[in-house]
């Protein structure tokens, strides 16, 4: 029996002004999971969350949210 992801991210890369902020990120989240995002200033934390929330669509890779999830 396979578990269903609420979101999967494959090969996510985001570039700002020729600077690669996120590079080939792969993540999968299961229902009920709690996550934290840690990193220094400019590490891409807010960028990752904006992409996950669907507020930033200028990236390479695949982001697959399940239907009706809220971030």
trRosetta pair geometry for C-beta under 8 A, 3 or more apart (Angstrom, degrees):
i j d omega theta_ij theta_ji phi_ij phi_ji
3 30 5.7 -8 148 -125 133 117
4 30 7.9 114 82 -137 47 71
4 31 7.1 33 80 -22 89 110
4 66 7.2 77 152 -97 108 137
5 8 4.7 59 118 -50 161 96
5 28 4.9 -84 -115 -167 134 96
5 29 6.1 95 -164 63 88 51
5 30 6.3 -75 -115 -88 55 51
5 64 7.6 73 95 94 126 106
5 66 6.9 -175 107 -48 62 109
6 29 5.2 -57 57 101 92 100
6 30 6.8 91 1 -175 92 14
6 31 5.4 117 -47 -76 117 62
6 33 7.6 -158 27 27 122 107
6 65 7.2 -5 152 -157 65 66
6 66 4.7 -80 -149 12 51 127
6 69 5.3 119 176 -97 105 142
7 27 7.7 7 111 108 96 101
7 28 7.4 -179 94 -147 55 43
7 29 4.7 20 51 39 89 115
7 52 6.6 49 178 -148 160 98
7 63 7.3 -9 -170 -174 101 80
7 64 6.7 162 -154 87 53 56
7 65 4.7 -14 -105 -109 95 63
7 66 6.5 -102 -61 -3 56 79
7 69 6.6 -124 -52 77 102 170
8 27 7.2 -177 -152 94 45 57
8 28 4.7 0 -112 -109 84 83
8 29 7.5 -153 -73 22 47 68
8 62 7.7 2 108 114 90 101
8 63 7.8 176 90 -151 48 39
8 64 4.8 -1 56 56 87 106
9 12 5.0 -19 174 -31 111 129
9 25 5.9 -13 129 113 125 97
9 26 6.4 -178 98 -141 76 31
9 27 4.4 21 46 47 112 88
9 28 7.4 -153 27 -68 66 47
9 52 7.5 -60 -68 -92 131 89
9 61 6.9 38 -178 141 78 129
9 62 7.1 170 -152 92 41 60
9 63 5.2 0 -109 -109 82 73
9 64 7.6 -165 -73 24 40 68
10 26 5.5 27 -121 -118 51 87
10 61 5.9 -173 93 -172 53 96
10 62 4.5 2 55 56 98 104
10 64 7.9 19 4 0 101 105
11 24 5.6 -33 -139 -136 56 66
11 25 7.6 64 159 54 6 46
11 26 6.7 29 -41 -74 43 89
11 60 7.0 -68 133 127 98 85
11 61 3.9 -172 97 -119 74 97
11 62 6.5 53 48 15 97 80
12 22 5.6 -32 125 136 95 131
12 24 7.2 119 58 -147 46 12
12 25 4.0 -36 60 56 104 98
12 26 7.5 170 12 -67 87 39
12 27 7.9 -22 10 13 132 97
12 48 7.7 89 129 -122 148 83
12 51 6.8 118 -157 135 133 158
12 59 6.1 -1 -158 162 81 135
12 60 7.4 145 -152 84 34 56
12 61 3.9 -142 -87 78 39 161
12 62 7.6 -105 -68 48 75 38
12 63 6.6 57 -92 -65 117 94
13 20 6.6 -39 -166 -149 98 104
13 22 5.9 -172 -137 99 31 80
13 23 5.6 31 -118 -124 91 39
13 24 5.9 13 -68 -49 100 49
13 25 7.5 163 -66 8 47 81
13 59 6.5 159 77 -172 45 84
13 60 4.5 -12 59 62 100 103
13 61 5.7 134 10 -29 69 114
14 20 7.6 124 79 -158 46 56
14 21 5.0 -41 92 62 97 103
14 22 4.2 49 26 35 95 106
14 44 6.9 144 61 -141 123 119
14 47 5.5 -173 95 162 160 133
14 51 6.8 -127 -67 -60 137 140
14 56 7.5 30 -126 136 137 134
14 58 7.3 85 -139 101 90 74
14 59 4.6 -42 -87 -112 84 101
14 60 7.7 -172 -73 24 41 70
15 18 6.7 3 176 -119 113 14
15 19 6.6 155 -159 74 69 37
15 20 5.2 -35 -100 -97 84 57
15 21 6.8 165 -107 9 26 81
16 19 5.4 -24 70 61 77 94
16 21 5.6 40 6 -29 104 124
16 47 8.0 -115 -38 -101 123 144
20 23 5.1 53 154 -75 124 103
21 42 7.5 -115 -130 176 100 70
21 43 7.9 113 -170 153 82 23
21 44 4.3 144 157 -90 94 108
21 47 5.5 59 124 34 140 169
22 25 5.3 -43 180 -18 108 126
22 44 4.7 146 -64 -168 84 151
22 47 6.2 -151 -30 107 117 127
22 48 6.3 131 -90 -76 139 88
22 51 7.9 -69 15 -4 165 154
22 59 7.4 -6 65 -138 128 122
24 61 7.6 163 -118 -86 40 129
25 48 7.2 -111 153 -115 176 113
25 61 7.3 31 54 -149 77 175
29 33 5.0 -146 -164 58 82 142
29 35 6.7 -71 -113 -37 116 135
30 33 4.9 106 59 -38 72 118
37 45 4.7 139 134 -142 120 97
37 48 6.3 -175 -140 77 148 136
37 49 6.8 -138 19 -54 163 105
38 45 7.5 -48 -175 -95 3 129
39 43 3.1 -132 149 93 128 160
39 44 6.8 -20 100 47 163 69
39 45 5.1 -178 47 -51 113 107
40 43 5.0 115 57 -43 62 117
44 47 4.6 -60 -157 48 68 120
44 48 5.6 77 142 -30 88 97
45 48 5.9 -56 -153 31 26 110
45 49 6.6 17 155 -11 62 108
46 49 5.7 -57 -147 41 34 109
46 50 6.2 37 154 -21 68 106
47 50 5.8 -54 -146 36 29 111
47 51 6.4 29 155 -18 63 105
47 56 6.6 -60 -157 56 67 169
48 51 5.9 -58 -152 36 29 110
48 52 6.3 28 152 -18 65 108
49 52 5.5 -52 -144 38 34 113
49 53 6.2 27 157 -14 66 109
49 71 7.2 178 -166 157 79 125
50 53 5.8 -61 -144 43 29 106
50 55 4.4 -85 -164 73 82 108
50 56 4.1 59 126 -7 111 116
51 54 7.8 45 179 -68 30 22
51 55 7.6 -89 -65 55 22 68
51 56 4.9 -58 -76 70 64 104
51 57 7.8 133 -129 -83 72 33
51 59 5.7 24 -120 -17 131 155
51 63 6.1 -166 155 -71 99 159
52 63 6.9 -149 -103 -157 48 134
52 65 7.5 114 -169 -76 65 115
52 71 5.4 170 124 -136 101 165
53 71 4.4 -136 -93 82 79 128
54 57 7.3 15 -165 -67 57 93
54 65 7.4 -66 -54 0 108 147
54 71 8.0 144 5 34 85 129
56 59 6.7 72 127 -29 98 110
59 63 7.6 55 78 -21 135 121
65 69 5.3 -130 -179 45 108 126
65 71 8.0 -93 -119 -34 139 120
66 69 5.2 90 65 -33 85 118
